[in-house]
């Protein structure tokens, strides 16, 4: 589970002015060091909780692993001292899983929290991840009900207003996995990591719902997991649309209860 919100002092401003000191709940943000075979490959700023899932999803979407059998275990390194305690995970890979540490470090070490640093072209991404399979068909009414369902499944966001949400849903619009995090990329990695550890990849009969805008790196992560439809509450970027088009993904933006926009592969939406 995600960690409980932290409580901080606050002075509220407003009519008739600054009032007495009170307290506010805020989302927790801490670094997580991800190691592969005891070698540090990335540090991400995340909300503590579901750290094994986060590491699994991160390694999947970075192309380090492709399936659950590539991972022997992901261990929480609780023996770390001081501030690092509980903030280090170590992925132990199968002997048959090769890792190009030079390539991985060049892509993610400098700033993994920004998603796909170092992946400079769409062509490079599509060389690593093939287009998703055709189908299934989603009902527009099922998509329209998703934003309210996601809000209801985000208890820490309801308390703090400081977390992004991500959900995996089926063709009927039922939420299957929901995760929250201060980072949009982390929330998505946690969802995909859970699916990978459950041996569900590729996710050919599901969709992803994101609480914010749709960026290129989020669509790339969906492509890595074989997700055929990605929907977001916010707007897509031009490169996200290009990635979805070439990757065979249906991209839906500005998702509301009464309307939404379909940017690519509208054939997956029932008329």
N, C-alpha and C positions, 0 to 999 in steps of 0.2 A: 504494500500500500504506500501511497505518497505520505511524506512526513506531514505532521500537523503544522498549521501556520504558526509563524513566530509572532510574538506580541511586542510591539514597539510603542514608545511614548509619542504623542502627537499633540500639537496645539491647533485647534480648529479655528479657521478664520471665517468670518461672515458676520452678518448683522447680529448683534450690534458691534462686532469687532472680534478681536482675538479673545477666546474664552479660556477656561481653565484647562490645564493639562489633562489629557485623557490617554487612552491607548487604542491602538488599531491592530487588527490581524493583517499580516503580510505574508506573501508567498516566500518560501525558503529557497535560496539560490546558493549552491555550493559547487566547487569543482569536482569532477570525477576524472581520474586518470585511468585510461584504458590501456592495458598491456596485452601483448600477444607473446606467449612463451617467455614471460618475464621481461619483455622488452617494451618500453613505453612507446606508444604510437600516437596518442592523442590525449588532450585534456579538453573536456567539454564542461560548460557551465550548465548545471541542470538542477531540477528539484529532486532531492533524494527520494528514493523509492523505485522499485522495478529496475534496479541497476543492471542486473544480469540481462534483462530484456533489452535495455538500452544498448549495452555492449554488443549483443547479438545482432540487433537491427543495424547498428552502426557498421559492423564488419560486413554484414550482408550488402548494404547499400554502397559501401566502398569497394565491393567486388573482392574482398578478402576470402569470404566463404560464399557458398551457393546453396547449401542445404544443411540440415541438422547433423548429418553424419560427418560433416567437416569439423565439428566441434566435439571434443571429448568432455569438456566441462568449462564453465565460466565461474571462477572462484572469487568471492568477496575477500579481499585481503584485510582482515580485521586486526592483524598484528601490527599494522602501521601505527606509529606513535603520534601523539599530539593532534594537530588539525587534520592530518591525513587519515586518521582512523576512520574506517568505513567509507573512504572516498577513493579507493583503488580497487579495480577489478582486473583479473588476469585470465585471459582466454587461452585454454590449452587445446590446441588443434590436433586433429588426427595426423598420424605420420604421413599419410598420403595427400595432405593438403599443403601445397607449396605456398610460401609467402615471399613476395618480393618487397622486402622492407624498404629498399631505396625508393621504389615507386610509391608505396603507401605513405612514407614520410613526406615525400615531395607534395603529395596531394593534400594531406590533412594536418600535418604537425603544427604548422604555423598558426592556424586559427580554425580548428575543427568546428567551432560553433557557428560559422557562417556557411556550413553545409558542403559545398563542392568547390572550395578553393583549389585552384590548380587544374580543374577540368575546364579547359578554355574553349572547347568546341562541342557542339551537339554531336558531331560525327564521332568524337572520341567516346561519348557515352553510349551511343548506339552500337559501337563496336563491342562493348562489354555486355550490353543487355539487349537481347532480341526483342522485336515487337511482341505485344501480348496477343494471346489467342482471341479469335472472334467470340462474340456473345459474352454474357447472357443479355436478355432484354430486361430493362428496369422500368417500372411504372412511374410516371411523373408524380403521381400523388404520393408514392412512397418516398420519393426524394423530398417533396415539399414538407413532409412531416419530420424530417431529420433534425433541423436546427433546434426545435423545441425538445426533442428527445436527447440531444447532446447536452443542452443546458441543464436538463434535469439530472443528467449523469455526471455532472461536474461539481461535486460538493465543495472542493477547495476554492474553485473559481467563484462560487456563490458567496463564499465568506470573504475572499480577498480581492476579487476582480483582477488578479495578477497572473493568471495562468492561461496558456493556450490549451485547446482540447483537440483530440483526434480520435476517430472511431472507425472501426471496421464494421460494415453492415452487409446483410445478405440482400437478395433480390427483392425481398418483401419489405425492406426498410427496417428490419430488426437489428439493433445494435448487438454485436458479438464481442468486441473488445473495445474498451474506452480507456484512454490514458490522458493525464494532464501533466504539463511541465511548463517552466518559465520559457523554454525554447520550443519553437514550433517544430524544428527538426528533431529534437529529442522526443517530443510527444509521438511523432510519427515513427521514429526508430523503436520506441517502446512497444508500439502496436505491432510493427512488423517483426520485431524480435520475439514477441510472445507467439506469433503465428509460426515463426521458424522453429522455435523450441517445441511447439506442439506438432511439428512435422506436417504443416498444412500447405506449404509452398508447392507449386505456384498458386496464388490466390485468384484463380480464374473465375470464380463464381461470387465475387464480392465487390464491394466498392469502398472507397475511403472518403470520410468527411473530415474537413479541416476547418477550424474555427476562424481562420483569418484569410489573408490573401494567398493566392496560388503562385508560388515562385517556381523557377526552373528546377532548383534542387529538390523540391518536394515532389514534383512530377517524376524526376529521375529516380527517386527512392521508390515510388510506386511502380515504376517500370522494372526495377530490380526484383520486385516481389511478384510481378505478373498480374498486377491489379488492373482490371479493364476500365474502371470508372473512378474518377477523382472529382469530388464536389467540394466547393469552398464557400464560406459565407462572404468572402471578399472577392476582389478582382484578380484576374490572372495577369501575368506579365506576357510580353510578346514572345519571349523565349520559352516560357512554360507552354504556351499554345503551340509553338513550333515543335517542342519535344513531344507533346501529347499527340499531335498530328502524325508525326513520323513514327512514334512508338505504338500507334494503334489504340491509344487511350481516349475514352470519352471524357472531355473536360467540361465541367459545369461550374459557373461562377455566379456571384450575387444571389446565392440560394436563399430564398425566402419562402414563407408558407404559401404566398399567392403567385410567385413568379420566379424565374431563373433564366440564365442565359446558357445556351449550349454552344461551345466554341469549336469542338471537334467531334467527329464520329457520332453524329446524332442518331445513327441507325440503331444504337443500343437503347434508345428511349422509345417506348411504345407510343404510337400515334393516337 
